[in-house]
Amino acid sequence: MVRDPSDAPLGPGDILVAPTTDPGWTPLLLTAGGLVAETGAVTAHGLTVAREYGIPAVICVPAATTHIREGQLITVDGAAGTVTLGS
């Protein structure tokens, strides 16, 4: 979970889990394997950039930053709009 893009320990292929995104998050999406955000809309910046970069994204996931733990395996299916938690 990342709350501030300036201090994000995001490695290549990691899923970015954030409360919201704006243009300041764009550099993180270059290396992210996917995006899960608690807020957003179909025209939201993070979702638009994710589509452009070809990474799966799911927005409007209530309490994602609370329920998804650091290092937890998750599956992000942008086409279905689902996030599946692993162990």
PDB file of N, CA, C and O in Angstrom, chain B, residues numbered from 101:
ATOM      1  N   MET B 101       0.831  -1.155   0.000  1.00  0.00           N
ATOM      2  CA  MET B 101       0.000   0.000   0.000  1.00  0.00           C
ATOM      3  C   MET B 101       0.891   1.238   0.000  1.00  0.00           C
ATOM      4  O   MET B 101       1.876   1.313   0.734  1.00  0.00           O
ATOM      5  N   VAL B 102       0.525   2.202  -0.835  1.00  0.00           N
ATOM      6  CA  VAL B 102       1.300   3.424  -0.948  1.00  0.00           C
ATOM      7  C   VAL B 102       0.379   4.611  -0.708  1.00  0.00           C
ATOM      8  O   VAL B 102      -0.692   4.709  -1.307  1.00  0.00           O
ATOM      9  N   ARG B 103       0.800   5.504   0.164  1.00  0.00           N
ATOM     10  CA  ARG B 103      -0.006   6.699   0.432  1.00  0.00           C
ATOM     11  C   ARG B 103       0.609   7.955  -0.182  1.00  0.00           C
ATOM     12  O   ARG B 103      -0.085   8.949  -0.391  1.00  0.00           O
ATOM     13  N   ASP B 104       1.911   7.910  -0.472  1.00  0.00           N
ATOM     14  CA  ASP B 104       2.606   9.059  -1.043  1.00  0.00           C
ATOM     15  C   ASP B 104       3.552   8.557  -2.130  1.00  0.00           C
ATOM     16  O   ASP B 104       4.423   7.734  -1.850  1.00  0.00           O
ATOM     17  N   PRO B 105       3.400   9.037  -3.361  1.00  0.00           N
ATOM     18  CA  PRO B 105       4.233   8.514  -4.444  1.00  0.00           C
ATOM     19  C   PRO B 105       5.711   8.865  -4.312  1.00  0.00           C
ATOM     20  O   PRO B 105       6.546   8.242  -4.967  1.00  0.00           O
ATOM     21  N   SER B 106       6.050   9.838  -3.490  1.00  0.00           N
ATOM     22  CA  SER B 106       7.451  10.244  -3.378  1.00  0.00           C
ATOM     23  C   SER B 106       8.300   9.257  -2.581  1.00  0.00           C
ATOM     24  O   SER B 106       9.525   9.269  -2.701  1.00  0.00           O
ATOM     25  N   ASP B 107       7.680   8.408  -1.775  1.00  0.00           N
ATOM     26  CA  ASP B 107       8.459   7.454  -0.983  1.00  0.00           C
ATOM     27  C   ASP B 107       7.972   6.016  -1.165  1.00  0.00           C
ATOM     28  O   ASP B 107       7.972   5.222  -0.224  1.00  0.00           O
ATOM     29  N   ALA B 108       7.565   5.703  -2.374  1.00  0.00           N
ATOM     30  CA  ALA B 108       6.994   4.379  -2.646  1.00  0.00           C
ATOM     31  C   ALA B 108       8.084   3.356  -2.943  1.00  0.00           C
ATOM     32  O   ALA B 108       8.882   3.557  -3.859  1.00  0.00           O
ATOM     33  N   PRO B 109       8.130   2.263  -2.186  1.00  0.00           N
ATOM     34  CA  PRO B 109       9.089   1.189  -2.461  1.00  0.00           C
ATOM     35  C   PRO B 109       8.513   0.189  -3.463  1.00  0.00           C
ATOM     36  O   PRO B 109       8.407  -1.000  -3.161  1.00  0.00           O
ATOM     37  N   LEU B 110       8.146   0.658  -4.638  1.00  0.00           N
ATOM     38  CA  LEU B 110       7.486  -0.183  -5.634  1.00  0.00           C
ATOM     39  C   LEU B 110       8.515  -0.760  -6.592  1.00  0.00           C
ATOM     40  O   LEU B 110       9.247  -0.020  -7.250  1.00  0.00           O
ATOM     41  N   GLY B 111       8.568  -2.082  -6.667  1.00  0.00           N
ATOM     42  CA  GLY B 111       9.490  -2.738  -7.574  1.00  0.00           C
ATOM     43  C   GLY B 111       8.802  -3.115  -8.871  1.00  0.00           C
ATOM     44  O   GLY B 111       7.574  -3.078  -8.953  1.00  0.00           O
ATOM     45  N   PRO B 112       9.572  -3.476  -9.887  1.00  0.00           N
ATOM     46  CA  PRO B 112       8.987  -3.869 -11.173  1.00  0.00           C
ATOM     47  C   PRO B 112       7.983  -5.007 -11.007  1.00  0.00           C
ATOM     48  O   PRO B 112       8.295  -6.033 -10.402  1.00  0.00           O
ATOM     49  N   GLY B 113       6.793  -4.825 -11.537  1.00  0.00           N
ATOM     50  CA  GLY B 113       5.757  -5.840 -11.479  1.00  0.00           C
ATOM     51  C   GLY B 113       4.900  -5.810 -10.232  1.00  0.00           C
ATOM     52  O   GLY B 113       3.885  -6.505 -10.173  1.00  0.00           O
ATOM     53  N   ASP B 114       5.280  -5.017  -9.222  1.00  0.00           N
ATOM     54  CA  ASP B 114       4.466  -4.909  -8.007  1.00  0.00           C
ATOM     55  C   ASP B 114       3.126  -4.251  -8.339  1.00  0.00           C
ATOM     56  O   ASP B 114       3.030  -3.448  -9.267  1.00  0.00           O
ATOM     57  N   ILE B 115       2.113  -4.597  -7.583  1.00  0.00           N
ATOM     58  CA  ILE B 115       0.800  -3.977  -7.745  1.00  0.00           C
ATOM     59  C   ILE B 115       0.753  -2.731  -6.865  1.00  0.00           C
ATOM     60  O   ILE B 115       1.014  -2.801  -5.664  1.00  0.00           O
ATOM     61  N   LEU B 116       0.423  -1.610  -7.461  1.00  0.00           N
ATOM     62  CA  LEU B 116       0.283  -0.362  -6.726  1.00  0.00           C
ATOM     63  C   LEU B 116      -1.107  -0.320  -6.100  1.00  0.00           C
ATOM     64  O   LEU B 116      -2.111  -0.322  -6.811  1.00  0.00           O
ATOM     65  N   VAL B 117      -1.165  -0.281  -4.777  1.00  0.00           N
ATOM     66  CA  VAL B 117      -2.422  -0.175  -4.039  1.00  0.00           C
ATOM     67  C   VAL B 117      -2.395   1.188  -3.357  1.00  0.00           C
ATOM     68  O   VAL B 117      -1.533   1.453  -2.519  1.00  0.00           O
ATOM     69  N   ALA B 118      -3.341   2.048  -3.718  1.00  0.00           N
ATOM     70  CA  ALA B 118      -3.317   3.428  -3.232  1.00  0.00           C
ATOM     71  C   ALA B 118      -4.725   3.942  -2.967  1.00  0.00           C
ATOM     72  O   ALA B 118      -5.692   3.429  -3.531  1.00  0.00           O
ATOM     73  N   PRO B 119      -4.844   4.951  -2.111  1.00  0.00           N
ATOM     74  CA  PRO B 119      -6.165   5.525  -1.866  1.00  0.00           C
ATOM     75  C   PRO B 119      -6.722   6.206  -3.116  1.00  0.00           C
ATOM     76  O   PRO B 119      -7.919   6.125  -3.394  1.00  0.00           O
ATOM     77  N   THR B 120      -5.859   6.868  -3.856  1.00  0.00           N
ATOM     78  CA  THR B 120      -6.236   7.573  -5.085  1.00  0.00           C
ATOM     79  C   THR B 120      -4.970   7.835  -5.883  1.00  0.00           C
ATOM     80  O   THR B 120      -3.870   7.605  -5.380  1.00  0.00           O
ATOM     81  N   THR B 121      -5.097   8.302  -7.093  1.00  0.00           N
ATOM     82  CA  THR B 121      -3.916   8.668  -7.878  1.00  0.00           C
ATOM     83  C   THR B 121      -4.172   9.999  -8.575  1.00  0.00           C
ATOM     84  O   THR B 121      -5.316  10.408  -8.776  1.00  0.00           O
ATOM     85  N   ASP B 122      -3.089  10.656  -8.934  1.00  0.00           N
ATOM     86  CA  ASP B 122      -3.130  11.885  -9.721  1.00  0.00           C
ATOM     87  C   ASP B 122      -1.868  11.879 -10.582  1.00  0.00           C
ATOM     88  O   ASP B 122      -1.126  10.898 -10.534  1.00  0.00           O
ATOM     89  N   PRO B 123      -1.587  12.918 -11.365  1.00  0.00           N
ATOM     90  CA  PRO B 123      -0.411  12.874 -12.242  1.00  0.00           C
ATOM     91  C   PRO B 123       0.914  12.590 -11.528  1.00  0.00           C
ATOM     92  O   PRO B 123       1.842  12.083 -12.158  1.00  0.00           O
ATOM     93  N   GLY B 124       1.029  12.902 -10.236  1.00  0.00           N
ATOM     94  CA  GLY B 124       2.256  12.617  -9.502  1.00  0.00           C
ATOM     95  C   GLY B 124       2.555  11.131  -9.350  1.00  0.00           C
ATOM     96  O   GLY B 124       3.682  10.758  -9.022  1.00  0.00           O
ATOM     97  N   TRP B 125       1.576  10.294  -9.581  1.00  0.00           N
ATOM     98  CA  TRP B 125       1.742   8.848  -9.457  1.00  0.00           C
ATOM     99  C   TRP B 125       2.224   8.196 -10.766  1.00  0.00           C
ATOM    100  O   TRP B 125       2.594   7.021 -10.765  1.00  0.00           O
ATOM    101  N   THR B 126       2.223   8.931 -11.858  1.00  0.00           N
ATOM    102  CA  THR B 126       2.557   8.374 -13.175  1.00  0.00           C
ATOM    103  C   THR B 126       3.889   7.628 -13.200  1.00  0.00           C
ATOM    104  O   THR B 126       3.937   6.534 -13.761  1.00  0.00           O
ATOM    105  N   PRO B 127       4.982   8.157 -12.621  1.00  0.00           N
ATOM    106  CA  PRO B 127       6.242   7.405 -12.664  1.00  0.00           C
ATOM    107  C   PRO B 127       6.142   6.014 -12.040  1.00  0.00           C
ATOM    108  O   PRO B 127       6.808   5.086 -12.499  1.00  0.00           O
ATOM    109  N   LEU B 128       5.323   5.856 -11.006  1.00  0.00           N
ATOM    110  CA  LEU B 128       5.162   4.539 -10.380  1.00  0.00           C
ATOM    111  C   LEU B 128       4.456   3.563 -11.311  1.00  0.00           C
ATOM    112  O   LEU B 128       4.746   2.367 -11.308  1.00  0.00           O
ATOM    113  N   LEU B 129       3.530   4.081 -12.107  1.00  0.00           N
ATOM    114  CA  LEU B 129       2.785   3.211 -13.015  1.00  0.00           C
ATOM    115  C   LEU B 129       3.658   2.692 -14.160  1.00  0.00           C
ATOM    116  O   LEU B 129       3.291   1.722 -14.822  1.00  0.00           O
ATOM    117  N   LEU B 130       4.804   3.327 -14.397  1.00  0.00           N
ATOM    118  CA  LEU B 130       5.730   2.838 -15.426  1.00  0.00           C
ATOM    119  C   LEU B 130       6.274   1.461 -15.091  1.00  0.00           C
ATOM    120  O   LEU B 130       6.518   0.654 -15.988  1.00  0.00           O
ATOM    121  N   THR B 131       6.466   1.182 -13.796  1.00  0.00           N
ATOM    122  CA  THR B 131       7.031  -0.113 -13.394  1.00  0.00           C
ATOM    123  C   THR B 131       6.018  -1.040 -12.745  1.00  0.00           C
ATOM    124  O   THR B 131       6.298  -2.223 -12.547  1.00  0.00           O
ATOM    125  N   ALA B 132       4.844  -0.518 -12.412  1.00  0.00           N
ATOM    126  CA  ALA B 132       3.840  -1.327 -11.719  1.00  0.00           C
ATOM    127  C   ALA B 132       3.294  -2.434 -12.608  1.00  0.00           C
ATOM    128  O   ALA B 132       3.239  -2.307 -13.831  1.00  0.00           O
ATOM    129  N   GLY B 133       2.894  -3.516 -11.965  1.00  0.00           N
ATOM    130  CA  GLY B 133       2.254  -4.621 -12.677  1.00  0.00           C
ATOM    131  C   GLY B 133       0.746  -4.480 -12.698  1.00  0.00           C
ATOM    132  O   GLY B 133       0.056  -5.236 -13.383  1.00  0.00           O
ATOM    133  N   GLY B 134       0.225  -3.508 -11.944  1.00  0.00           N
ATOM    134  CA  GLY B 134      -1.207  -3.274 -11.882  1.00  0.00           C
ATOM    135  C   GLY B 134      -1.513  -2.174 -10.890  1.00  0.00           C
ATOM    136  O   GLY B 134      -0.637  -1.719 -10.155  1.00  0.00           O
ATOM    137  N   LEU B 135      -2.772  -1.749 -10.878  1.00  0.00           N
ATOM    138  CA  LEU B 135      -3.213  -0.676  -9.993  1.00  0.00           C
ATOM    139  C   LEU B 135      -4.521  -1.056  -9.324  1.00  0.00           C
ATOM    140  O   LEU B 135      -5.445  -1.544  -9.974  1.00  0.00           O
ATOM    141  N   VAL B 136      -4.592  -0.825  -8.006  1.00  0.00           N
ATOM    142  CA  VAL B 136      -5.823  -0.947  -7.248  1.00  0.00           C
ATOM    143  C   VAL B 136      -5.962   0.371  -6.490  1.00  0.00           C
ATOM    144  O   VAL B 136      -5.066   0.753  -5.738  1.00  0.00           O
ATOM    145  N   ALA B 137      -7.080   1.063  -6.686  1.00  0.00           N
ATOM    146  CA  ALA B 137      -7.299   2.341  -6.013  1.00  0.00           C
ATOM    147  C   ALA B 137      -8.656   2.348  -5.322  1.00  0.00           C
ATOM    148  O   ALA B 137      -9.624   1.758  -5.802  1.00  0.00           O
ATOM    149  N   GLU B 138      -8.698   3.028  -4.190  1.00  0.00           N
ATOM    150  CA  GLU B 138      -9.939   3.102  -3.422  1.00  0.00           C
ATOM    151  C   GLU B 138     -10.957   4.037  -4.070  1.00  0.00           C
ATOM    152  O   GLU B 138     -12.162   3.849  -3.905  1.00  0.00           O
ATOM    153  N   THR B 139     -10.486   5.035  -4.802  1.00  0.00           N
ATOM    154  CA  THR B 139     -11.380   6.000  -5.441  1.00  0.00           C
ATOM    155  C   THR B 139     -11.069   6.087  -6.924  1.00  0.00           C
ATOM    156  O   THR B 139     -10.079   5.532  -7.400  1.00  0.00           O
ATOM    157  N   GLY B 140     -11.927   6.790  -7.646  1.00  0.00           N
ATOM    158  CA  GLY B 140     -11.670   7.002  -9.066  1.00  0.00           C
ATOM    159  C   GLY B 140     -12.945   6.988  -9.876  1.00  0.00           C
ATOM    160  O   GLY B 140     -14.044   6.811  -9.352  1.00  0.00           O
ATOM    161  N   ALA B 141     -12.766   7.177 -11.159  1.00  0.00           N
ATOM    162  CA  ALA B 141     -13.859   7.165 -12.127  1.00  0.00           C
ATOM    163  C   ALA B 141     -13.286   6.653 -13.443  1.00  0.00           C
ATOM    164  O   ALA B 141     -12.069   6.532 -13.584  1.00  0.00           O
ATOM    165  N   VAL B 142     -14.143   6.356 -14.398  1.00  0.00           N
ATOM    166  CA  VAL B 142     -13.649   5.791 -15.666  1.00  0.00           C
ATOM    167  C   VAL B 142     -12.705   6.741 -16.384  1.00  0.00           C
ATOM    168  O   VAL B 142     -11.919   6.311 -17.229  1.00  0.00           O
ATOM    169  N   THR B 143     -12.771   8.017 -16.064  1.00  0.00           N
ATOM    170  CA  THR B 143     -11.853   8.988 -16.683  1.00  0.00           C
ATOM    171  C   THR B 143     -10.751   9.419 -15.720  1.00  0.00           C
ATOM    172  O   THR B 143     -10.034  10.379 -16.000  1.00  0.00           O
ATOM    173  N   ALA B 144     -10.605   8.731 -14.598  1.00  0.00           N
ATOM    174  CA  ALA B 144      -9.586   9.078 -13.600  1.00  0.00           C
ATOM    175  C   ALA B 144      -8.188   8.929 -14.182  1.00  0.00           C
ATOM    176  O   ALA B 144      -7.947   8.101 -15.061  1.00  0.00           O
ATOM    177  N   HIS B 145      -7.282   9.738 -13.679  1.00  0.00           N
ATOM    178  CA  HIS B 145      -5.919   9.748 -14.206  1.00  0.00           C
ATOM    179  C   HIS B 145      -5.245   8.385 -14.112  1.00  0.00           C
ATOM    180  O   HIS B 145      -4.702   7.898 -15.104  1.00  0.00           O
ATOM    181  N   GLY B 146      -5.271   7.768 -12.946  1.00  0.00           N
ATOM    182  CA  GLY B 146      -4.591   6.480 -12.776  1.00  0.00           C
ATOM    183  C   GLY B 146      -5.125   5.407 -13.700  1.00  0.00           C
ATOM    184  O   GLY B 146      -4.356   4.635 -14.273  1.00  0.00           O
ATOM    185  N   LEU B 147      -6.419   5.355 -13.844  1.00  0.00           N
ATOM    186  CA  LEU B 147      -7.035   4.359 -14.720  1.00  0.00           C
ATOM    187  C   LEU B 147      -6.677   4.612 -16.181  1.00  0.00           C
ATOM    188  O   LEU B 147      -6.407   3.675 -16.933  1.00  0.00           O
ATOM    189  N   THR B 148      -6.677   5.869 -16.573  1.00  0.00           N
ATOM    190  CA  THR B 148      -6.316   6.227 -17.953  1.00  0.00           C
ATOM    191  C   THR B 148      -4.871   5.850 -18.252  1.00  0.00           C
ATOM    192  O   THR B 148      -4.585   5.270 -19.300  1.00  0.00           O
ATOM    193  N   VAL B 149      -3.968   6.173 -17.348  1.00  0.00           N
ATOM    194  CA  VAL B 149      -2.549   5.850 -17.548  1.00  0.00           C
ATOM    195  C   VAL B 149      -2.345   4.339 -17.553  1.00  0.00           C
ATOM    196  O   VAL B 149      -1.576   3.820 -18.362  1.00  0.00           O
ATOM    197  N   ALA B 150      -3.025   3.634 -16.663  1.00  0.00           N
ATOM    198  CA  ALA B 150      -2.907   2.171 -16.647  1.00  0.00           C
ATOM    199  C   ALA B 150      -3.314   1.578 -17.988  1.00  0.00           C
ATOM    200  O   ALA B 150      -2.641   0.686 -18.505  1.00  0.00           O
ATOM    201  N   ARG B 151      -4.417   2.073 -18.556  1.00  0.00           N
ATOM    202  CA  ARG B 151      -4.842   1.590 -19.880  1.00  0.00           C
ATOM    203  C   ARG B 151      -3.768   1.876 -20.930  1.00  0.00           C
ATOM    204  O   ARG B 151      -3.459   1.021 -21.760  1.00  0.00           O
ATOM    205  N   GLU B 152      -3.206   3.071 -20.887  1.00  0.00           N
ATOM    206  CA  GLU B 152      -2.166   3.436 -21.861  1.00  0.00           C
ATOM    207  C   GLU B 152      -0.937   2.549 -21.728  1.00  0.00           C
ATOM    208  O   GLU B 152      -0.304   2.214 -22.729  1.00  0.00           O
ATOM    209  N   TYR B 153      -0.596   2.166 -20.504  1.00  0.00           N
ATOM    210  CA  TYR B 153       0.578   1.326 -20.262  1.00  0.00           C
ATOM    211  C   TYR B 153       0.274  -0.160 -20.371  1.00  0.00           C
ATOM    212  O   TYR B 153       1.184  -0.987 -20.306  1.00  0.00           O
ATOM    213  N   GLY B 154      -0.993  -0.505 -20.535  1.00  0.00           N
ATOM    214  CA  GLY B 154      -1.371  -1.910 -20.701  1.00  0.00           C
ATOM    215  C   GLY B 154      -1.306  -2.721 -19.423  1.00  0.00           C
ATOM    216  O   GLY B 154      -1.064  -3.927 -19.464  1.00  0.00           O
ATOM    217  N   ILE B 155      -1.521  -2.066 -18.276  1.00  0.00           N
ATOM    218  CA  ILE B 155      -1.521  -2.816 -17.016  1.00  0.00           C
ATOM    219  C   ILE B 155      -2.947  -2.873 -16.472  1.00  0.00           C
ATOM    220  O   ILE B 155      -3.726  -1.943 -16.679  1.00  0.00           O
ATOM    221  N   PRO B 156      -3.291  -3.958 -15.780  1.00  0.00           N
ATOM    222  CA  PRO B 156      -4.648  -4.072 -15.237  1.00  0.00           C
ATOM    223  C   PRO B 156      -4.858  -3.080 -14.099  1.00  0.00           C
ATOM    224  O   PRO B 156      -3.951  -2.801 -13.315  1.00  0.00           O
ATOM    225  N   ALA B 157      -6.073  -2.558 -14.030  1.00  0.00           N
ATOM    226  CA  ALA B 157      -6.405  -1.608 -12.966  1.00  0.00           C
ATOM    227  C   ALA B 157      -7.846  -1.810 -12.534  1.00  0.00           C
ATOM    228  O   ALA B 157      -8.729  -2.060 -13.354  1.00  0.00           O
ATOM    229  N   VAL B 158      -8.065  -1.698 -11.232  1.00  0.00           N
ATOM    230  CA  VAL B 158      -9.408  -1.740 -10.663  1.00  0.00           C
ATOM    231  C   VAL B 158      -9.499  -0.568  -9.695  1.00  0.00           C
ATOM    232  O   VAL B 158      -8.647  -0.401  -8.822  1.00  0.00           O
ATOM    233  N   ILE B 159     -10.532   0.232  -9.860  1.00  0.00           N
ATOM    234  CA  ILE B 159     -10.727   1.401  -9.008  1.00  0.00           C
ATOM    235  C   ILE B 159     -12.000   1.238  -8.190  1.00  0.00           C
ATOM    236  O   ILE B 159     -12.776   0.305  -8.396  1.00  0.00           O
ATOM    237  N   CYS B 160     -12.195   2.159  -7.263  1.00  0.00           N
ATOM    238  CA  CYS B 160     -13.378   2.145  -6.386  1.00  0.00           C
ATOM    239  C   CYS B 160     -13.446   0.857  -5.562  1.00  0.00           C
ATOM    240  O   CYS B 160     -14.500   0.234  -5.444  1.00  0.00           O
ATOM    241  N   VAL B 161     -12.313   0.478  -5.001  1.00  0.00           N
ATOM    242  CA  VAL B 161     -12.230  -0.698  -4.138  1.00  0.00           C
ATOM    243  C   VAL B 161     -12.201  -0.185  -2.698  1.00  0.00           C
ATOM    244  O   VAL B 161     -11.151   0.237  -2.214  1.00  0.00           O
ATOM    245  N   PRO B 162     -13.346  -0.219  -2.011  1.00  0.00           N
ATOM    246  CA  PRO B 162     -13.410   0.318  -0.650  1.00  0.00           C
ATOM    247  C   PRO B 162     -12.400  -0.339   0.289  1.00  0.00           C
ATOM    248  O   PRO B 162     -12.281  -1.564   0.336  1.00  0.00           O
ATOM    249  N   ALA B 163     -11.681   0.490   1.029  1.00  0.00           N
ATOM    250  CA  ALA B 163     -10.724   0.036   2.049  1.00  0.00           C
ATOM    251  C   ALA B 163      -9.619  -0.867   1.501  1.00  0.00           C
ATOM    252  O   ALA B 163      -9.084  -1.698   2.234  1.00  0.00           O
ATOM    253  N   ALA B 164      -9.274  -0.714   0.231  1.00  0.00           N
ATOM    254  CA  ALA B 164      -8.210  -1.545  -0.353  1.00  0.00           C
ATOM    255  C   ALA B 164      -6.907  -1.397   0.415  1.00  0.00           C
ATOM    256  O   ALA B 164      -6.197  -2.380   0.629  1.00  0.00           O
ATOM    257  N   THR B 165      -6.588  -0.177   0.833  1.00  0.00           N
ATOM    258  CA  THR B 165      -5.327   0.034   1.546  1.00  0.00           C
ATOM    259  C   THR B 165      -5.353  -0.551   2.958  1.00  0.00           C
ATOM    260  O   THR B 165      -4.310  -0.684   3.597  1.00  0.00           O
ATOM    261  N   THR B 166      -6.525  -0.893   3.435  1.00  0.00           N
ATOM    262  CA  THR B 166      -6.664  -1.516   4.751  1.00  0.00           C
ATOM    263  C   THR B 166      -6.651  -3.040   4.637  1.00  0.00           C
ATOM    264  O   THR B 166      -6.027  -3.725   5.448  1.00  0.00           O
ATOM    265  N   HIS B 167      -7.338  -3.562   3.632  1.00  0.00           N
ATOM    266  CA  HIS B 167      -7.502  -5.016   3.506  1.00  0.00           C
ATOM    267  C   HIS B 167      -6.340  -5.714   2.791  1.00  0.00           C
ATOM    268  O   HIS B 167      -6.087  -6.894   3.032  1.00  0.00           O
ATOM    269  N   ILE B 168      -5.640  -5.002   1.924  1.00  0.00           N
ATOM    270  CA  ILE B 168      -4.512  -5.616   1.201  1.00  0.00           C
ATOM    271  C   ILE B 168      -3.233  -5.296   1.964  1.00  0.00           C
ATOM    272  O   ILE B 168      -2.893  -4.131   2.170  1.00  0.00           O
ATOM    273  N   ARG B 169      -2.535  -6.339   2.379  1.00  0.00           N
ATOM    274  CA  ARG B 169      -1.312  -6.177   3.158  1.00  0.00           C
ATOM    275  C   ARG B 169      -0.085  -6.096   2.251  1.00  0.00           C
ATOM    276  O   ARG B 169      -0.078  -6.644   1.149  1.00  0.00           O
ATOM    277  N   GLU B 170       0.927  -5.423   2.716  1.00  0.00           N
ATOM    278  CA  GLU B 170       2.204  -5.334   2.015  1.00  0.00           C
ATOM    279  C   GLU B 170       2.742  -6.736   1.774  1.00  0.00           C
ATOM    280  O   GLU B 170       2.830  -7.529   2.712  1.00  0.00           O
ATOM    281  N   GLY B 171       3.102  -7.054   0.543  1.00  0.00           N
ATOM    282  CA  GLY B 171       3.659  -8.356   0.209  1.00  0.00           C
ATOM    283  C   GLY B 171       2.631  -9.439  -0.060  1.00  0.00           C
ATOM    284  O   GLY B 171       2.993 -10.544  -0.466  1.00  0.00           O
ATOM    285  N   GLN B 172       1.354  -9.145   0.158  1.00  0.00           N
ATOM    286  CA  GLN B 172       0.303 -10.137  -0.078  1.00  0.00           C
ATOM    287  C   GLN B 172       0.125 -10.370  -1.573  1.00  0.00           C
ATOM    288  O   GLN B 172       0.165  -9.426  -2.361  1.00  0.00           O
ATOM    289  N   LEU B 173      -0.068 -11.609  -1.958  1.00  0.00           N
ATOM    290  CA  LEU B 173      -0.332 -11.924  -3.352  1.00  0.00           C
ATOM    291  C   LEU B 173      -1.778 -11.569  -3.677  1.00  0.00           C
ATOM    292  O   LEU B 173      -2.701 -11.946  -2.954  1.00  0.00           O
ATOM    293  N   ILE B 174      -1.962 -10.842  -4.771  1.00  0.00           N
ATOM    294  CA  ILE B 174      -3.305 -10.507  -5.236  1.00  0.00           C
ATOM    295  C   ILE B 174      -3.354 -10.663  -6.742  1.00  0.00           C
ATOM    296  O   ILE B 174      -2.332 -10.591  -7.425  1.00  0.00           O
ATOM    297  N   THR B 175      -4.555 -10.876  -7.247  1.00  0.00           N
ATOM    298  CA  THR B 175      -4.777 -10.933  -8.687  1.00  0.00           C
ATOM    299  C   THR B 175      -5.693  -9.773  -9.049  1.00  0.00           C
ATOM    300  O   THR B 175      -6.763  -9.604  -8.465  1.00  0.00           O
ATOM    301  N   VAL B 176      -5.258  -8.981 -10.016  1.00  0.00           N
ATOM    302  CA  VAL B 176      -6.023  -7.835 -10.478  1.00  0.00           C
ATOM    303  C   VAL B 176      -6.522  -8.137 -11.888  1.00  0.00           C
ATOM    304  O   VAL B 176      -5.729  -8.293 -12.815  1.00  0.00           O
ATOM    305  N   ASP B 177      -7.826  -8.217 -12.038  1.00  0.00           N
ATOM    306  CA  ASP B 177      -8.449  -8.466 -13.343  1.00  0.00           C
ATOM    307  C   ASP B 177      -9.186  -7.194 -13.753  1.00  0.00           C
ATOM    308  O   ASP B 177     -10.326  -6.964 -13.351  1.00  0.00           O
ATOM    309  N   GLY B 178      -8.520  -6.379 -14.553  1.00  0.00           N
ATOM    310  CA  GLY B 178      -9.097  -5.110 -14.976  1.00  0.00           C
ATOM    311  C   GLY B 178     -10.314  -5.277 -15.850  1.00  0.00           C
ATOM    312  O   GLY B 178     -11.220  -4.445 -15.805  1.00  0.00           O
ATOM    313  N   ALA B 179     -10.362  -6.333 -16.647  1.00  0.00           N
ATOM    314  CA  ALA B 179     -11.509  -6.557 -17.538  1.00  0.00           C
ATOM    315  C   ALA B 179     -12.770  -6.887 -16.740  1.00  0.00           C
ATOM    316  O   ALA B 179     -13.863  -6.429 -17.074  1.00  0.00           O
ATOM    317  N   ALA B 180     -12.609  -7.683 -15.684  1.00  0.00           N
ATOM    318  CA  ALA B 180     -13.749  -8.069 -14.860  1.00  0.00           C
ATOM    319  C   ALA B 180     -13.998  -7.083 -13.719  1.00  0.00           C
ATOM    320  O   ALA B 180     -15.070  -7.080 -13.114  1.00  0.00           O
ATOM    321  N   GLY B 181     -12.987  -6.238 -13.428  1.00  0.00           N
ATOM    322  CA  GLY B 181     -13.109  -5.299 -12.329  1.00  0.00           C
ATOM    323  C   GLY B 181     -13.028  -5.956 -10.975  1.00  0.00           C
ATOM    324  O   GLY B 181     -13.709  -5.550 -10.034  1.00  0.00           O
ATOM    325  N   THR B 182     -12.180  -6.990 -10.875  1.00  0.00           N
ATOM    326  CA  THR B 182     -12.072  -7.731  -9.616  1.00  0.00           C
ATOM    327  C   THR B 182     -10.645  -7.739  -9.083  1.00  0.00           C
ATOM    328  O   THR B 182      -9.675  -7.674  -9.837  1.00  0.00           O
ATOM    329  N   VAL B 183     -10.550  -7.820  -7.765  1.00  0.00           N
ATOM    330  CA  VAL B 183      -9.277  -8.000  -7.081  1.00  0.00           C
ATOM    331  C   VAL B 183      -9.458  -9.210  -6.176  1.00  0.00           C
ATOM    332  O   VAL B 183     -10.340  -9.224  -5.317  1.00  0.00           O
ATOM    333  N   THR B 184      -8.624 -10.222  -6.371  1.00  0.00           N
ATOM    334  CA  THR B 184      -8.702 -11.441  -5.574  1.00  0.00           C
ATOM    335  C   THR B 184      -7.510 -11.496  -4.647  1.00  0.00           C
ATOM    336  O   THR B 184      -6.361 -11.406  -5.080  1.00  0.00           O
ATOM    337  N   LEU B 185      -7.796 -11.645  -3.364  1.00  0.00           N
ATOM    338  CA  LEU B 185      -6.734 -11.710  -2.370  1.00  0.00           C
ATOM    339  C   LEU B 185      -6.191 -13.123  -2.250  1.00  0.00           C
ATOM    340  O   LEU B 185      -6.950 -14.091  -2.196  1.00  0.00           O
ATOM    341  N   GLY B 186      -4.878 -13.228  -2.209  1.00  0.00           N
ATOM    342  CA  GLY B 186      -4.229 -14.512  -1.966  1.00  0.00           C
ATOM    343  C   GLY B 186      -3.787 -14.577  -0.529  1.00  0.00           C
ATOM    344  O   GLY B 186      -4.149 -13.720   0.277  1.00  0.00           O
ATOM    345  N   SER B 187      -3.015 -15.579  -0.203  1.00  0.00           N
ATOM    346  CA  SER B 187      -2.560 -15.704   1.191  1.00  0.00           C
ATOM    347  C   SER B 187      -1.215 -15.071   1.381  1.00  0.00           C
ATOM    348  O   SER B 187      -0.678 -15.082   2.489  1.00  0.00           O
TER     349      SER B 187
END
